[in-house]
Amino acid sequence: MGKKIIDKWLDLYSNRVHLMRTSATRDLMSTAERADVISFAGGMPAPESLDKEAFREAVARVLEKRAEKAFQYGPTEGFYETRELACQLMKRAGLKAHPNEVIVTAGAQQALDLIAKIFLDEGSEIIVEAPSYVGALNAFRVFQPRVISIEIEASGLKIDEFVRILEEKSIPPKFVYLIPNFQNPAGTTTSLEKRKSIAELSKEYKFVIIEDNPYGELSFYGKQIEPVSLFTDNAIYLGSLSKIISPGLRIGWIYASPPILQKINLAKQGADLCSSSLSQLVAIEYLSIIDFDEHIRKIRKIYSEKCKAMIKALEEFFPEEASWTQPEGGFFIWATIDAEIDTDDMLSLALEKKVAYVPGSSFYYENGGSKSMRLSFSNPSPEEIYEGIEKLAAVIKEQIALSKSIFGFYDKKGDR
Ligand SMILES: Cc1ncc(COP(=O)(O)O)c(C=O)c1O
């Protein structure tokens, strides 16, 4: 047993500290990382997607040819060549950006934190999808915004609801945070029609759109729908190498208009001065070594096969009370159980059976998601997926049977 740690500095912390949440995903990492647990919890890339030989070669080249630059401070906005690289990747998504319109960040996560810092005061209104990426919700939370959550459906945000909220407000929300492609956690994709509508609404009501797109390249069918940022300059676009190359590099970027970038630059100076020079140069070398098109084809196939394996196992093992989303790319399936169960409570039982998921409530700013769970298929092998879903299904069925016996008992009692 670990020793209980008494925090004698409790009176000294800022109020902000008490608003900080650790995400269930992060907490689970240590349990989920145990070799005997099949984890559908973390959004980690497939180990087989990393080309270790190419990384070895990239690091060797940097050490041999560019060590002086690699081990120095770099510019806050990132090296020009990293920003050029970001522009090349955005071009594949249909965006024509100039390197001067880009700032390199320590992953898209830092971008979210910096954006929150420059836009949010206590009580600032923002709109998020429900459910949404827990790392963004937590980054926003410490600035005490008023968060309006709008449910999503298979084609993305419920637009009627969005319009109704915009019409009600005398002051529009500061921003709406969207993950249009293969959403984390729901696996859904925003339709082209909705992307255009949201862009139009941003012009009519004057709010900013945060378009977070780390999964766009990971379409199982090879098609990327045009980003929202193509239809309006009110958008701030976030990209990342984490899901397509490696999260260990911690390289992401922000593409936005110059005044916004200036503010982001100031905020980043206070956060870390600059992103790692070494990482940036290794990423550039790595991308010059691999055949990027071939790499993307390979990883799309990996994730598409894993997704298929998960859906097949869900169909085979999950009870009839369960339903789930049908992602067309990315890492995640969102499953919902229409019965008296609570996925937060059920997690410890699943862990006992050596299988992990993230409870749905983690992805809601306030309440929601208690009958849902995020199942990530990106990291385990297809065989592990099959085995893990079978185990998880047994836990769910047990819970449903238990709840039926309890609630059934009350029903009968009520009848008498
Ligand atoms: C939607 C979304 N945004 C941002 C991030 C953070 O990614 P990065 O590794 O680039 O910081 C993640 C990671 O899971 C994510 O799913």
PDBQT file of the ligand as one rigid body, heavy atoms in Angstrom, charges set to zero:
ROOT
HETATM    1  C1  LIG A 501      -9.148  15.934 -30.837  1.00  0.00    +0.000 C 
HETATM    2  C2  LIG A 501      -7.780  15.992 -30.263  1.00  0.00    +0.000 A 
HETATM    3  N1  LIG A 501      -7.163  17.172 -30.177  1.00  0.00    +0.000 NA
HETATM    4  C3  LIG A 501      -5.932  17.285 -29.667  1.00  0.00    +0.000 A 
HETATM    5  C4  LIG A 501      -5.257  16.179 -29.190  1.00  0.00    +0.000 A 
HETATM    6  C5  LIG A 501      -3.878  16.370 -28.618  1.00  0.00    +0.000 C 
HETATM    7  O1  LIG A 501      -2.953  15.860 -29.515  1.00  0.00    +0.000 OA
HETATM    8  P1  LIG A 501      -1.417  16.237 -29.504  1.00  0.00    +0.000 P 
HETATM    9  O2  LIG A 501      -0.690  14.965 -29.267  1.00  0.00    +0.000 OA
HETATM   10  O3  LIG A 501      -1.168  16.803 -30.874  1.00  0.00    +0.000 OA
HETATM   11  O4  LIG A 501      -1.176  17.229 -28.440  1.00  0.00    +0.000 OA
HETATM   12  C6  LIG A 501      -5.858  14.923 -29.249  1.00  0.00    +0.000 A 
HETATM   13  C7  LIG A 501      -5.195  13.735 -28.706  1.00  0.00    +0.000 C 
HETATM   14  O5  LIG A 501      -5.766  12.725 -28.420  1.00  0.00    +0.000 OA
HETATM   15  C8  LIG A 501      -7.156  14.832 -29.804  1.00  0.00    +0.000 A 
HETATM   16  O6  LIG A 501      -7.787  13.662 -29.908  1.00  0.00    +0.000 OA
ENDROOT
TORSDOF 0
